Amino acid sequence: MGTDRPETNTITAGMDRKNSRIFAASNMLIYFASPVVYVGIAQAALCDKLGASATVANLPVSAYFFGFFAPVLLAWLIPYRLEKSAVVTANLVTSSSLVLVALSLFLPFEDGFRLVAVIGQGLILGFADSISMVYMYQCLNRGTNLPARAKALKWSFSLGPLFAVAGNLLAQFILSGGIASLPHPTDFAVLYLIASVCTAGVAVLSSQYELISISSIKEPFLQSMRATVRSFLQSRTLALLWLAYLLFFIALNAMTNLSLYSREALGEDPKEFAGYMNALRFGFKAITGFGLGLILARWGIRAPLVTTVLLVATGILWAWTVPGYFYLLAFGLLGGGELGGAYFPNYVVSISSPATSARTLAFLTLVTPISSFAPLIYGALTDSYGFSASFILGVSIALLALWLVFRLPTQDRERVVSSE
């Protein structure tokens, strides 16, 4: 799995280049696999075809977000020397689970069993993805300087989404019957197989990171947990960031329910637009990703958070108020806003030391399992009161998150740390 080069205590220009490219290439593979590994739209369409209600169709994404409790436990158990291996292992687990779901769709199982497989895989994917995300950022933090990290983020989240557009157009071609030999549900099975190859590729790439050594020893779990919780409670910045990120995720979780709205907005099966929704989602994300890199460089680490939360609020409002096919542009706005999932962690990395950033990021990811109830609430509101009730909730929460973000400081690492 490569070496961490423990003799290296300073990040070199060569490490900057190599690690930035690994991070960017890994994200491009993840984006190409986005029809499946970005749990939500495709899974909702699949569950809908399997006869699920709106509430059940939201279960895979809820299970996925609930799986994000994993880093809170493992960030204290994984030693520094195994942080790179954690990324590799997590992506191998993801790849294997995707193959198992594909088999359940290829083989003649009952639809009820397939629903359980899709929902269960969402939980496994959340567990593995959360570990991968935390330690990919940790590898970036231990393997690049700030300018190289800014470039890695800019190219990862501008070029990367273009790979997602390609992946989702391919997915739409497959789901629309472009390959006559792939009737439902084998069309979805092929998407899972493609994603499994991509995530295996991420595992291979991640084994090549070169990292600086960290000589300190991690504290015992309970002692470290108390210290991290205390830092969030005592730091106004971290407390505000955590609450804002929680509300951001609750609002963003409306996306799956918005995809089900296509039957009412367009009079068509959600499956017929799943690929187009994701293509718009990631096409806009490519443009937004490049712009956020410039915004970060020009106005500091808070500005991308303001932008992404505002995009989420606008996207939900757009879906609620704009009729016809223009409603689909909401997924573009939400796709751009979704990059808050990259820039909130970047804010944490920017105000943390390499020795503490992994556990601080892990605590930040607690917002994801806590917010996992949100898709179910959106689905239940829709089943009981109609889509408008879910839209009102989503917009209100996004605006509250925006208010909290505006209360965060804009300083760089040294100024924030010294001010707390």
C-alpha positions in Angstrom: 0.0 0.0 0.0 3.0 2.3 -0.4 4.9 4.0 2.4 4.2 7.1 4.6 7.9 8.1 4.3 8.3 8.5 8.1 11.7 10.2 7.7 10.0 13.1 6.0 9.0 15.9 8.4 8.6 18.7 5.8 6.2 18.8 2.8 8.2 19.1 -0.4 7.2 20.5 -3.7 7.2 17.0 -5.1 4.8 15.9 -2.4 2.6 18.9 -3.1 2.3 17.9 -6.8 1.9 14.1 -6.2 -0.6 14.3 -3.4 -2.7 17.0 -5.1 -2.9 14.9 -8.2 -3.9 11.8 -6.3 -6.6 13.7 -4.4 -8.0 15.2 -7.6 -7.8 11.9 -9.6 -9.6 10.1 -6.8 -12.4 12.6 -6.7 -12.8 12.3 -10.5 -13.3 8.6 -10.2 -15.8 9.1 -7.3 -17.6 11.6 -9.4 -17.8 9.3 -12.4 -19.4 6.8 -10.0 -21.8 9.4 -8.7 -25.0 8.0 -10.1 -24.7 5.4 -7.3 -22.2 6.5 -4.7 -23.9 9.9 -4.3 -26.8 8.2 -2.6 -30.2 9.7 -3.3 -31.7 10.2 -6.7 -30.8 6.9 -8.4 -31.7 4.9 -5.2 -35.0 6.8 -4.9 -35.8 6.0 -8.6 -34.9 2.3 -8.1 -37.0 2.0 -4.9 -39.8 3.7 -6.7 -39.7 1.1 -9.5 -39.6 -1.6 -6.8 -42.9 -0.3 -5.5 -41.8 1.7 -2.5 -43.6 4.7 -1.0 -42.0 8.2 -0.8 -40.9 7.5 2.8 -39.3 4.1 2.0 -37.7 5.6 -1.2 -35.9 8.1 1.1 -34.6 5.3 3.4 -31.3 4.6 1.4 -30.1 8.1 1.8 -31.1 8.2 5.5 -29.2 4.9 6.0 -26.3 6.4 4.1 -26.1 9.5 6.3 -26.6 7.5 9.5 -23.5 5.5 8.6 -21.4 8.6 9.0 -21.1 7.9 12.7 -18.1 5.7 11.9 -15.3 8.4 12.0 -16.3 9.5 15.5 -15.3 6.0 16.7 -12.4 5.2 14.3 -10.6 8.6 14.4 -9.3 7.7 17.8 -8.6 4.1 17.1 -6.7 4.4 13.8 -3.0 5.3 14.4 -1.4 8.0 12.4 0.7 5.5 10.5 -2.5 3.8 9.2 -4.4 6.8 8.1 -3.6 6.2 4.4 -4.5 2.6 4.8 -7.9 3.7 6.1 -8.7 5.4 2.8 -7.6 2.3 0.9 -9.7 -0.1 3.0 -12.8 2.0 3.1 -12.9 2.2 -0.7 -12.3 -1.6 -1.1 -15.3 -2.1 1.3 -17.4 0.2 -0.8 -16.4 -1.6 -4.0 -17.3 -5.0 -2.6 -20.7 -3.8 -1.3 -21.6 -2.3 -4.7 -20.9 -5.7 -6.3 -23.3 -7.4 -3.9 -26.1 -5.1 -4.7 -25.5 -5.6 -8.4 -25.8 -9.3 -7.9 -29.1 -8.9 -6.0 -30.4 -7.0 -9.1 -29.0 -9.5 -11.7 -30.3 -12.6 -9.9 -34.0 -13.4 -9.5 -34.7 -12.1 -6.0 -38.0 -10.7 -4.7 -38.4 -7.0 -4.9 -38.6 -6.8 -1.1 -35.2 -8.4 -0.8 -33.8 -6.0 -3.3 -35.1 -3.1 -1.3 -33.4 -4.4 1.8 -30.2 -4.8 -0.2 -30.3 -1.2 -1.5 -31.1 0.3 1.9 -28.5 -1.9 3.7 -25.8 -1.0 1.1 -26.6 2.7 1.7 -25.6 2.1 5.4 -22.4 0.4 4.4 -21.6 3.1 1.9 -22.2 5.8 4.5 -19.8 4.0 6.9 -17.1 3.5 4.3 -17.5 6.9 2.6 -17.3 8.8 5.8 -14.0 7.1 6.7 -12.7 7.7 3.2 -13.7 11.4 3.2 -12.1 12.2 6.6 -8.8 10.4 5.8 -8.6 11.8 2.2 -8.7 15.2 3.8 -6.2 14.1 6.4 -3.9 12.8 3.7 -4.2 16.1 1.9 -3.5 18.0 5.1 -0.4 15.8 5.8 0.8 15.8 2.2 0.3 19.3 0.9 0.9 23.0 1.8 -2.0 25.4 1.9 -1.5 26.8 -1.7 -1.4 23.3 -3.2 -4.4 22.2 -1.1 -6.4 25.2 -2.5 -5.5 24.1 -6.0 -6.4 20.5 -5.3 -9.8 21.5 -4.1 -10.3 23.9 -7.0 -9.5 21.2 -9.7 -11.1 18.4 -7.8 -14.4 20.2 -7.6 -14.4 21.9 -11.0 -13.0 19.1 -13.3 -14.4 16.3 -11.1 -18.0 17.2 -11.6 -17.5 17.0 -15.4 -16.7 13.4 -14.9 -20.0 13.2 -13.0 -21.9 14.7 -15.9 -20.4 12.1 -18.2 -21.2 9.3 -15.7 -24.8 10.5 -15.3 -25.4 10.9 -19.0 -24.2 7.3 -19.4 -26.5 6.3 -16.6 -29.4 8.1 -18.2 -28.7 6.3 -21.5 -28.7 2.9 -19.7 -31.8 3.7 -17.6 -33.7 5.0 -20.7 -33.3 1.7 -22.4 -30.3 2.6 -24.6 -29.1 -1.0 -24.2 -32.0 -3.2 -25.2 -30.4 -6.2 -23.4 -30.6 -4.5 -20.1 -34.2 -4.4 -18.9 -35.1 -3.3 -15.4 -33.6 -4.0 -12.9 -30.4 -5.1 -14.6 -29.9 -1.6 -15.9 -29.5 -0.4 -12.3 -27.2 -3.4 -11.7 -24.8 -2.2 -14.4 -24.6 1.2 -12.7 -23.6 -0.5 -9.5 -20.9 -2.5 -11.2 -19.4 0.6 -12.9 -19.3 2.3 -9.5 -17.5 -0.7 -8.0 -14.7 -0.4 -10.5 -14.3 3.3 -9.9 -14.1 2.9 -6.1 -11.5 0.1 -6.5 -9.5 2.6 -8.5 -9.7 5.1 -5.7 -8.2 2.5 -3.4 -5.3 1.9 -5.7 -4.6 5.6 -6.1 -4.8 6.3 -2.4 -2.1 3.8 -1.6 0.4 6.1 -3.3 0.0 9.1 -1.0 3.3 10.4 0.6 2.7 11.9 4.0 4.7 13.7 6.6 5.2 11.9 9.9 3.4 12.7 13.1 5.4 11.7 16.1 2.7 12.3 18.8 0.7 9.4 20.2 -3.1 9.5 20.2 -4.8 9.9 23.5 -7.1 7.1 24.9 -10.6 7.2 23.3 -12.6 8.6 26.1 -9.9 11.2 27.0 -9.6 12.3 23.4 -13.4 12.4 23.0 -13.8 14.6 26.0 -11.0 16.9 24.8 -12.7 17.2 21.3 -16.2 17.8 22.7 -14.7 20.4 25.1 -13.0 22.2 22.2 -16.3 22.4 20.3 -18.1 23.6 23.4 -15.5 26.2 24.3 -14.7 27.5 20.8 -17.4 29.8 19.5 -16.1 29.2 16.0 -16.3 25.4 16.1 -19.7 25.4 17.8 -21.2 27.8 15.2 -19.6 25.8 12.4 -21.0 22.5 13.7 -24.5 23.9 14.1 -24.4 25.5 10.6 -23.1 22.3 9.0 -25.9 20.3 10.7 -28.6 22.7 9.3 -26.9 22.7 5.9 -27.1 19.0 5.7 -30.7 18.8 6.9 -31.6 21.3 4.1 -29.5 19.5 1.5 -31.3 16.2 2.3 -34.4 17.6 0.6 -32.8 16.7 -2.8 -34.0 13.1 -2.8 -37.6 14.2 -2.2 -37.3 16.8 -4.9 -36.4 14.1 -7.4 -39.7 12.3 -6.5 -41.5 15.6 -7.2 -40.9 15.0 -11.0 -44.0 12.9 -11.1 -46.0 15.9 -10.0 -44.0 18.6 -11.8 -43.5 16.9 -15.1 -46.0 14.0 -15.0 -43.3 11.5 -15.6 -41.7 8.5 -13.7 -38.6 9.8 -11.6 -36.5 7.1 -13.3 -36.9 8.9 -16.7 -35.1 12.0 -15.3 -32.7 10.5 -12.7 -29.7 10.8 -15.1 -30.6 14.3 -16.3 -31.1 15.5 -12.7 -27.6 14.2 -11.8 -26.1 15.6 -14.9 -27.4 19.1 -14.1 -26.4 18.6 -10.5 -22.8 17.9 -11.4 -22.6 20.2 -14.4 -23.4 23.2 -12.2 -21.1 21.7 -9.6 -18.2 21.9 -12.1 -18.8 25.6 -12.7 -19.4 26.3 -9.0 -16.3 24.3 -8.0 -14.0 26.4 -10.0 -15.7 29.6 -8.8 -15.5 28.5 -5.1 -11.7 27.9 -5.5 -11.4 31.5 -6.7 -13.7 32.8 -3.9 -11.7 30.9 -1.3 -8.4 32.5 -2.6 -10.0 36.0 -2.8 -12.3 36.3 0.2 -11.2 33.6 2.7 -12.4 30.3 4.2 -15.9 31.6 5.1 -17.0 32.9 1.7 -17.4 29.4 0.1 -19.7 28.4 3.0 -21.9 31.5 2.5 -22.1 30.7 -1.3 -23.0 27.0 -0.9 -25.7 27.4 1.8 -27.3 30.2 -0.3 -27.4 27.9 -3.3 -29.1 25.2 -1.4 -31.8 27.6 -0.2 -32.3 28.9 -3.7 -32.5 25.4 -5.2 -35.3 24.3 -2.9 -37.2 27.5 -3.5 -36.7 27.1 -7.3 -38.1 23.6 -7.3 -41.1 24.8 -5.4 -42.0 27.8 -7.5 -40.7 27.2 -11.1 -43.0 25.0 -13.2 -42.3 22.6 -16.1 -38.9 21.4 -17.2 -37.2 24.5 -15.8 -37.9 22.9 -12.4 -35.0 20.6 -13.2 -32.5 23.5 -12.8 -33.1 23.2 -9.1 -30.8 20.2 -9.2 -28.1 22.3 -10.7 -28.4 24.9 -7.9 -28.4 22.1 -5.3 -25.4 20.5 -6.9 -23.4 23.7 -6.6 -24.6 24.0 -3.0 -23.6 20.4 -2.3 -20.0 21.5 -2.4 -20.5 22.8 1.1 -19.7 19.2 2.0 -16.2 19.9 0.8 -15.7 23.5 2.1 -17.1 23.0 5.6 -14.4 20.3 6.2 -11.8 22.6 4.5 -12.7 25.3 7.1 -11.9 22.8 9.9 -8.7 21.7 8.3 -7.7 25.3 7.8 -8.0 26.1 11.6 -6.6 22.8 12.9 -3.2 21.3 13.2 -2.4 18.0 11.4 -2.3 16.2 14.8 -5.9 17.2 15.7 -7.6 17.7 12.3 -8.7 14.1 11.8 -10.5 13.9 15.1 -12.0 17.4 14.7 -13.2 16.4 11.2 -14.6 13.2 12.6 -16.6 15.1 15.2 -17.8 17.5 12.5 -19.1 14.5 10.5 -21.4 13.6 13.4 -23.8 16.1 11.8 -24.4 13.6 9.0 -25.9 10.7 11.0 -27.8 13.2 13.2 -29.3 14.7 10.0 -30.1 11.2 8.6 -33.7 11.6 9.8 -34.3 14.5 7.5 -35.1 12.6 4.3 -37.7 10.5 6.2 -39.3 13.7 7.5 -39.4 15.2 4.0 -40.9 12.0 2.7 -43.4 11.7 5.6 -44.4 15.4 5.1 -45.0 14.7 1.4 -47.1 11.6 2.1 -49.2 13.4 4.7 -49.4 17.0 3.5 -47.9 17.2 0.0 -44.6 18.4 -1.4 -45.2 22.1 -0.4 -44.8 21.2 3.3 -41.4 19.7 2.7 -40.3 22.7 0.6 -41.2 25.1 3.4 -39.2 23.1 5.9 -36.1 22.9 3.6 -36.0 26.6 2.8 -36.5 27.7 6.4 -33.6 25.4 7.6 -31.3 26.6 4.9 -31.9 30.3 5.8 -31.2 29.5 9.4 -27.9 27.8 8.4 -27.0 30.9 6.4 -27.5 33.2 9.4 -25.1 31.0 11.4 -22.5 31.0 8.7 -22.4 34.8 8.6 -21.5 34.7 12.3 -18.3 32.7 11.6 -14.9 34.5 11.4 -13.1 34.7 8.0 -9.5 34.4 9.3 -6.9 31.9 8.3 -5.6 29.1 10.6 -3.2 31.2 12.8 -5.6 34.0 13.4 -8.6 31.8 14.3 -6.6 29.6 16.6 -5.0 32.6 18.4 -8.4 34.2 18.9 -10.1 31.2 20.5 
